[in-house]
Amino acid sequence: MATPQSTVEGAAPRVPLFYDPRVRGIAYQVLVFAGLVALIYWIVGNTTANLQRANIASGFDFLQGRAGFDIGDSLVEYSSDSTYGRALFVGFLNTLRVAIVGIITATLIGFIIGIGRLSKNWLINRICLVYVEVFRNIPPLLVIFFWYFGVLSVLPLPRESIDLPLGSYLNSRGLYFPRFLWGEGAWLVLLGLVLGIVFTFFVRRWAHRRQMATGQQFPVFWTSVALIGGLPLLAFVLTGLPLSFEFPELSTFNLRGGVQVRPEFLALYLALSFYTAAFIAEIVRAGVLGVSHGQSEAAQALGLRSAQSMRLVIIPQALRIIIPPLTSQYLNLTKNSSLAVAIGYPDLVATGGTTLNQTGQAIEVVAIWLVVYLGLSLGTAGLMNWYNARMALVER
């Protein structure tokens, strides 16, 4: 006969609640969440009390106030009578400009140097190696100082400007080149460019499907050149050549007319481009070396020359290795643009710093910085992830 102390055969022993891993995991998460809420509550309360003690009103109403300071380099209309919000927008556009042109230039230089590191020519290989080792081991701020104080600042004065082709000049105050003055009907030229890009996209897709189905190649490159260059040129001729130029001219102390690219932008653009290109070069080299050597041998067996093998076989496969770390370098270049404040280039950080000093709205200005740089980083990462997904191998 079973006794009251007997247990059901096979039943699991009861575990104390505290020793249950699932319960303990939930309890730890609750405690951590409560701690974070308490910390945020304390920070908000302490910040609010300090703002009240300093008689500083919180909020973003200050963005509608008059800025009262000038910005020397602006892509949009701006004056000292503009608002703080307008000033921050000018700084954002300047940051975006240097980031976009810097990324494009750094990518081109990086790919050239990276391929050069793999060259069998001893001189080219050594030059590319020295370039990478020098720029990769110098802080970016020193590179900016080198271009600004060591190169651009020692250029001649405007009266002794260096003559460049196409009516351009270079001096200590920057680069001057002719301004395009578009006439009536010029919008058709832009329309032709857009249509050329759209047609090129569809031609490339059609050529790719055709090659996959028949193995026959289509001259996509020259067709793209004809579409993107030919359609705008045709529209330009049909509209009566609606374009004139405003050339820079030497005045008493400076150059008048044309477009001026200030030395602050040039120094920042060149420094970030050459600095980031050194890291991109190593990424490209590693990506190419990551492709199996058998691919090169197969391309040679098919009769492809070295340049054709690199362009048609090696690089497309290496991109799958290159793109993920390349994204990090694009993000680094964008964030390093905040060093522009060291040479007086009016980027988002510089204009925001002036706004902060005049208004005392430190929390709001820093919040704007955080949101903008976070948005730029997430946008860049999202675009690169989309491109990486398109380049990924698709299993049949």
C-alpha positions, 0 to 999 in steps of 0.5 A, spaced: 500 500 500 502 506 498 504 511 503 502 518 503 509 520 503 510 516 496 511 520 490 508 519 483 513 515 479 517 520 474 514 527 477 520 532 476 522 535 483 519 542 485 524 547 484 524 553 489 521 559 485 528 563 486 532 558 483 528 558 476 532 560 471 526 563 467 523 567 473 530 569 475 531 572 468 524 576 468 526 579 475 533 581 472 530 584 466 525 588 471 530 590 475 534 593 470 528 596 466 526 600 473 533 602 474 533 605 467 527 609 468 529 611 475 536 614 472 532 617 466 527 620 471 533 623 476 537 626 470 530 630 467 529 632 474 536 635 475 536 638 468 529 641 469 532 644 476 538 647 473 535 650 468 530 653 472 535 656 477 539 659 471 533 662 468 533 658 461 527 656 458 527 649 455 524 648 448 525 649 441 522 656 440 529 659 440 530 657 433 525 662 431 530 668 434 534 672 430 541 669 429 545 675 429 551 672 426 554 671 419 556 665 415 561 665 410 560 659 406 552 658 405 549 654 399 542 657 400 541 665 402 543 667 409 544 673 412 545 675 420 537 677 420 536 670 419 533 665 424 537 660 428 533 655 425 536 657 418 543 658 421 543 650 423 540 648 416 546 652 413 550 648 417 547 641 416 547 643 408 555 644 409 556 638 413 552 634 407 556 637 402 563 635 404 560 628 406 557 627 399 563 629 395 568 626 400 565 619 400 565 620 392 573 622 392 575 617 397 572 611 394 575 613 387 582 614 390 581 608 395 580 603 389 586 606 385 590 605 391 588 599 393 588 596 386 595 599 386 597 595 392 596 589 388 600 591 382 606 587 380 610 594 378 615 595 384 614 602 384 607 603 384 606 598 389 611 601 394 608 608 393 601 606 394 604 602 400 607 609 403 601 612 402 597 607 406 601 607 412 602 615 412 595 617 412 593 611 416 597 612 422 596 620 422 590 623 426 585 626 421 585 633 425 593 633 423 591 632 416 586 637 416 591 642 419 596 640 414 592 642 408 589 648 411 596 651 414 601 647 410 598 647 403 592 652 402 595 658 407 601 659 403 598 660 396 599 666 393 595 672 394 589 674 390 593 679 386 598 673 384 593 668 383 595 661 380 592 661 373 588 654 372 585 652 365 578 654 363 579 661 366 580 658 374 584 661 379 587 658 385 590 663 391 590 663 399 583 665 399 580 659 395 579 656 388 575 660 383 572 658 377 567 660 372 559 660 374 554 657 369 548 662 367 543 658 364 538 661 360 531 660 358 529 653 356 535 650 360 530 645 364 530 641 358 537 640 358 536 637 365 530 633 363 534 630 358 539 628 363 534 625 367 531 621 361 538 619 360 539 616 367 532 612 366 534 609 360 540 607 362 537 603 368 533 600 363 538 598 358 542 595 363 537 591 366 535 588 359 542 587 357 543 583 363 537 579 362 540 578 355 547 576 357 544 571 362 539 568 357 544 568 351 551 569 353 552 575 348 554 581 351 551 588 350 556 595 349 552 597 356 558 602 357 558 606 351 550 606 350 550 609 357 555 614 355 551 616 349 544 616 353 547 620 359 551 625 354 547 625 348 540 627 350 542 633 354 547 635 349 541 634 344 536 638 348 542 643 349 542 644 341 535 644 340 534 650 345 539 654 342 545 653 347 542 657 353 548 657 357 553 663 358 559 664 363 561 669 368 568 668 369 572 671 375 576 677 374 581 680 378 579 687 382 584 691 386 585 686 392 580 680 390 577 676 385 570 678 383 565 674 379 565 666 378 564 661 384 569 661 390 570 655 393 573 657 400 580 654 403 576 652 409 572 647 405 578 645 400 582 643 406 576 639 410 574 636 403 581 634 401 583 632 408 577 627 409 578 624 402 585 622 402 585 620 410 579 615 409 582 613 402 587 610 406 583 605 409 578 604 403 585 602 400 586 596 405 579 594 404 579 594 397 586 590 397 583 585 402 577 584 398 580 582 392 585 577 395 579 574 398 577 572 391 579 565 390 585 565 385 582 560 381 577 565 378 583 569 375 586 563 372 579 561 369 578 568 366 585 567 363 583 561 360 577 564 357 582 569 354 581 575 358 586 580 359 588 582 366 584 589 366 578 585 363 579 579 368 579 585 374 573 589 372 569 583 369 571 577 374 574 579 380 571 586 382 564 584 382 566 578 387 570 582 391 565 587 392 561 582 396 567 582 401 568 590 400 561 593 402 560 591 409 567 594 412 566 600 406 560 602 410 563 603 416 568 608 413 563 612 410 560 613 417 567 615 419 568 620 414 561 623 415 562 624 423 569 626 422 567 632 418 565 635 425 572 637 426 571 642 421 570 647 427 578 647 428 579 651 421 572 655 422 568 651 416 561 653 418 558 646 419 553 643 423 557 643 429 560 650 428 553 653 427 550 650 433 556 652 437 555 659 436 547 658 437 549 655 443 553 660 446 548 666 444 542 662 447 544 658 452 540 652 449 545 647 450 540 641 451 536 643 445 542 644 440 546 637 443 539 634 441 539 637 434 546 634 433 545 627 436 539 627 431 542 629 425 548 625 425 544 619 427 539 620 421 545 621 417 549 615 419 542 610 419 541 613 412 548 611 410 548 604 413 541 603 410 543 605 403 549 601 403 545 595 406 540 595 400 546 595 395 549 589 399 543 585 399 543 587 391 550 584 390 549 578 395 549 571 391 542 568 390 542 561 391 538 557 386 
